[in-house]
Amino acid sequence: MPLRNNGSAGFRAWPPETGCRGLLAGALLLSVAACAAGEPVRERPPAGVTSVSQLVLPFDAYKPTPEQRAVLGNAHNHLVARCMSRRGLTVTPPAEDAAELAAIDPGNSRRYGVVDTSAAQRYGYHLARPPSPDTTGSWVNKLPKHTRHRLYGTAADRGCLDRASAELERGTRQADWPWLGLQDSLTLEQAAKHGGVAAATRRWQSCMTQAGHPYPDPESAIADSRWNLEKPDVSEEEKLTAVADTTCKWASGLVAAWFSADAELQRAVIRDNRERFDALAASLRQRLERASRLLSEHEGRQVG
C-alpha cells in the first residue's frame, strides 16, 4: 500500500518543517525550539490498539507537546520583541496558546488516514480543525515595511527572527531534528508494506465493498475526486463513506496492524541510534529549560 505525496490525502507523518529555520510562534514552529522536557518515557504500546487515544508512538516522546510549543513559542516572541525594542521598534507578536495549538494539531489521529469515527460523522475526510489563530504570516504582513525588514534581516545582517532563535538555542546541545522527521516519515511508509498490514488492507477492502464503497485501498477512498478537501463543504456522501472507512479500518484490524508495525520500526530506530536520540532528548530538555527561565525572568520584571 504505497503512500502518496498528497497532503490532502490525510496520511500524516511528523511535519517535515520541524527542525528548519526558526520563525515566530503561531502556525509556524520554531527551529524545533518547540521541544519536550525531561527524558522520554519508553513504554511499549498496548498489544492491540482499540481507540484513537492509544495511538502513541515511540517517537512521540521526542516531539513537542502543545504545552511545550507554547512555552518555546512565547519565549521566542519575547526575544523578538526585545530585539526589536533595541532597534527602536515596538512589536507585539501573537501569543501562543497551548489549547489552540492542541486543537489544530491532529496528532496521530490522521497518521493512518481517517480513523476517528465520530470525527468522520461530522467532517468526513476533511480535517476536523477549528479556525486557526492569528498566524505569524498575517501578523507580519500588517507591519510597516521597515519593521518587516528588521524582523527578517539580510544575508549580511540577521533579523530579529533569526537572532531570537539563536539566543534561545545558545548553550543547548545540537541535535539532528530533520533526521528525526525523515525517520518518522520512513517508518510510516515502511510499515504500510508489512505483511500484516497488507492482509488487513484486503480485509478492509472486502468490508468497504460490502458497504457499497469498492475502493482498492484507504488512500483511494480519501483521495476520491468527489471530495473537494480544499473547500470547507462536506457532502453527506463523503461523511457516509468516511464513517464506513473508519468502521472498516477498526473491524479489519488495519489500524492495529499498521500501528504495531510502525511502533516496532520506531523502537528499532531508537535502539540502533541511541546517541542520536540521547542528543535529541538533551536538546529538547535544555531548550525548554532556557525558554521557561526567560519567561519567568520576563514575568518577574513585569510584576516588579
Backbone hydrogen bonds, N-H to C=O, Kabsch-Sander energy under -0.5 kcal/mol:
donor,donor_aa,acceptor,acceptor_aa,energy
6,N,4,R,-1.6
7,G,5,N,-0.5
9,A,6,N,-2.0
10,G,7,G,-0.9
12,R,10,G,-0.7
12,R,110,R,-1.4
13,A,11,F,-0.5
18,T,15,P,-1.5
19,G,30,L,-0.7
20,C,17,E,-2.2
23,L,29,L,-0.8
32,V,30,L,-4.3
35,C,33,A,-1.5
42,R,40,P,-0.6
43,E,41,V,-0.9
54,Q,51,S,-1.4
55,L,52,V,-1.9
56,V,54,Q,-2.4
57,L,55,L,-0.6
60,D,57,L,-1.4
61,A,58,P,-1.2
62,Y,59,F,-2.2
63,K,60,D,-1.5
69,R,65,T,-2.7
70,A,66,P,-2.0
71,V,67,E,-1.9
72,L,68,Q,-2.6
73,G,69,R,-2.7
74,N,70,A,-2.6
75,A,71,V,-1.9
76,H,72,L,-2.2
77,N,73,G,-2.4
78,H,74,N,-2.2
79,L,75,A,-2.2
80,V,76,H,-2.3
81,A,77,N,-2.7
82,R,78,H,-2.3
83,C,79,L,-2.3
84,M,80,V,-2.6
85,S,81,A,-2.2
86,R,82,R,-1.7
87,R,84,M,-1.1
88,G,85,S,-2.0
89,L,84,M,-2.4
91,V,89,L,-0.6
101,L,97,D,-2.4
102,A,98,A,-2.4
103,A,99,A,-2.0
104,I,100,E,-1.6
105,D,101,L,-0.5
105,D,102,A,-0.7
109,S,106,P,-2.2
111,R,108,N,-1.2
112,Y,113,G,-0.6
113,G,10,G,-0.6
113,G,110,R,-1.5
115,V,109,S,-0.7
117,T,115,V,-0.8
120,A,116,D,-2.3
121,Q,117,T,-1.9
122,R,118,S,-0.9
122,R,119,A,-0.6
123,Y,119,A,-3.4
124,G,120,A,-1.8
126,H,123,Y,-2.1
129,R,127,L,-1.9
139,W,135,T,-2.1
140,V,136,T,-3.0
141,N,137,G,-2.3
142,K,138,S,-0.6
142,K,139,W,-0.9
143,L,140,V,-1.8
148,R,144,P,-2.2
149,H,145,K,-2.1
150,R,146,H,-1.4
151,L,147,T,-1.7
152,Y,148,R,-2.6
153,G,149,H,-2.9
154,T,157,D,-3.0
159,G,152,Y,-1.0
160,C,150,R,-2.1
161,L,151,L,-2.4
163,R,159,G,-2.3
164,A,160,C,-2.3
165,S,161,L,-1.8
166,A,162,D,-2.5
167,E,163,R,-2.2
168,L,164,A,-2.3
169,E,165,S,-1.7
170,R,166,A,-1.0
172,T,169,E,-2.3
177,W,175,A,-1.4
180,L,176,D,-1.3
181,G,177,W,-2.2
182,L,178,P,-2.2
183,Q,179,W,-2.5
184,D,180,L,-2.2
185,S,181,G,-1.6
186,L,182,L,-2.4
187,T,183,Q,-2.5
188,L,184,D,-1.2
189,E,185,S,-2.0
190,Q,186,L,-3.1
191,A,187,T,-2.3
192,A,188,L,-1.2
193,K,189,E,-0.5
193,K,190,Q,-1.1
194,H,191,A,-1.6
198,A,194,H,-2.4
199,A,195,G,-2.3
200,A,196,G,-1.9
201,T,197,V,-2.3
202,R,198,A,-1.7
203,R,199,A,-1.7
204,W,200,A,-2.5
205,Q,201,T,-2.5
206,S,202,R,-2.0
207,C,203,R,-2.4
208,M,204,W,-2.8
209,T,205,Q,-2.4
210,Q,206,S,-2.1
211,A,207,C,-1.2
212,G,209,T,-1.5
213,H,208,M,-3.1
215,Y,213,H,-2.1
220,S,217,D,-0.7
221,A,217,D,-1.2
222,I,218,P,-2.1
223,A,219,E,-1.9
224,D,221,A,-1.1
227,W,224,D,-2.0
228,N,226,R,-0.8
229,L,227,W,-1.4
231,K,228,N,-1.6
239,K,235,S,-2.0
240,L,236,E,-2.7
241,T,237,E,-2.3
242,A,238,E,-2.7
243,V,239,K,-2.5
244,A,240,L,-2.1
245,D,241,T,-2.5
246,T,242,A,-2.6
247,T,243,V,-2.5
248,C,244,A,-2.7
249,K,245,D,-2.2
250,W,246,T,-1.9
251,A,247,T,-2.5
252,S,248,C,-2.4
253,G,250,W,-0.7
254,L,249,K,-1.3
255,V,249,K,-1.3
257,A,253,G,-2.5
258,W,254,L,-2.7
259,F,255,V,-2.7
260,S,256,A,-2.4
261,A,257,A,-2.2
262,D,258,W,-2.5
263,A,259,F,-3.0
264,E,260,S,-2.1
265,L,261,A,-2.1
266,Q,262,D,-2.2
267,R,263,A,-2.4
268,A,264,E,-1.8
269,V,265,L,-2.1
270,I,266,Q,-2.3
271,R,267,R,-2.4
272,D,268,A,-2.2
273,N,269,V,-0.8
273,N,270,I,-0.7
274,R,271,R,-0.6
277,F,273,N,-2.2
278,D,274,R,-2.2
279,A,275,E,-2.1
280,L,276,R,-2.1
281,A,277,F,-2.6
282,A,278,D,-2.4
283,S,279,A,-2.5
284,L,280,L,-2.5
285,R,281,A,-2.3
286,Q,282,A,-2.6
287,R,283,S,-2.4
288,L,284,L,-2.1
289,E,285,R,-2.3
290,R,286,Q,-2.3
291,A,287,R,-2.6
292,S,288,L,-2.8
293,R,289,E,-2.1
294,L,290,R,-2.3
295,L,291,A,-2.3
296,S,292,S,-2.4
297,E,293,R,-2.4
298,H,294,L,-2.2
299,E,295,L,-2.9
300,G,296,S,-2.4
301,R,297,E,-1.9
302,Q,298,H,-1.8
303,V,299,E,-2.4
304,G,300,G,-2.5
